[in-house]
Every structure is written in C-alpha cells, then in structure tokens.
Amino acid sequence: MDERVYYLAFSNAPQIGPLRFSSLLKKFGTARNIWESSEEEFKRDGIGDTIFKQFDIFRRKFDFEKYQANLTQKNIWFVA
C-alpha cells in the first residue's frame, strides 16, 4: 500500500494529531511502520496506554479501501 494512504489514515486517528504524528515519524521512519508497530514499541516511544488503546481500536476498524472509495465517489483528492 502507498505510504500516503497511511498518512490519510493517521489524519483520522484519535489522539494522534500533527505534532504527535511528526514525533512518531521521527522514531519509526515511516507511517506504515507506525501503523504496524506493537504496543511495546509505542510505549517505548512515550505513548501511554490510553492513547495506544484508542489507536489500536481505530486501526483494527479502519478500512483503507472503503475510505478511499468514499473519497473517490465524492471526487475528493488529498495531499500527504
């Protein structure tokens, strides 16, 4: 999957705003690496239980294809 799609997903993630996302990018290298990281990796990088749990629920439910199809249907483009 294209890296910019992970950026799109993070723009919808609870408790992960631009500053936190930027900090995570510096630590993990790519948005995909952040997305696929384990709870231990998050905690090692200063993300608490509450934030991780909310993010984990979000990433398990987020449907990349459905979200992109919805944007396409509405003729919405995005820049990462």
N, C-alpha and C positions, 0 to 999 in steps of 0.2 A: 504494500500500500504506500502511496505517495506521502512523504513527510508532511506536506502541507495539510493533509487531511487530519493528521494528529493535532496540528495547531488549531484547526477548526473545532475538533472535539474539546480541546482544552479551553477554548473560548466559551464553552458551555458548562464546564466543570465547576461544581460548587466549591467554594473556599479556595480556589486557585485563580487568583487574579493575575494581572500582568507582572507585578513585582515578584510574587512567589513563583510564577512560571519561569520568569527570567532566571531566578536563582536556581531553580531545578535544572534548567537547561545547562547552566554552567557546570553543575555537578554531574549530570547524566550524559551530556553531549548532544542528545537528540530527543525530540518529543516522543518518538517511538520508544526509546529506552526508558523514558519516564513512565509511559503508558504501561509498559510490560514489566516494570520493576516490582519487586516483592515488598511486603510490609516492612521487613527488616531493613531493606535498602532505604525506604522512605524515612524510617525512624532514625537511621544512622545519619541522615541528612537534615535532621531537625524538624521533621513533620510529625506532629503529635497524633495520638490515637484517634481523636475525634475527626480531625481533618482527613486522615488516611481512610477511616471507615466510610466517610461520606464520599470520598473519591472512589473507593473500591466499589461501592454500590453503584455509583454513576457509571464507571467503566464497564461493569458487568451488564448493565442495561442499555448502554449507548449503542445504537445500531448505525454504523457508518453509512452503509448503503442506503438505508431508509432516509437518513438525514440529508444525504447528498441528493437523493431523488426528489425530496421535498423542495430543496433549493432550486434544482433544475426545473421542476414543474412550475415554480413561481418566477422563473427566469432571474434568479439571484446569483450573482457571482461573488466570489470572495477572494481577498488578497491575504496571504500569510506573511 
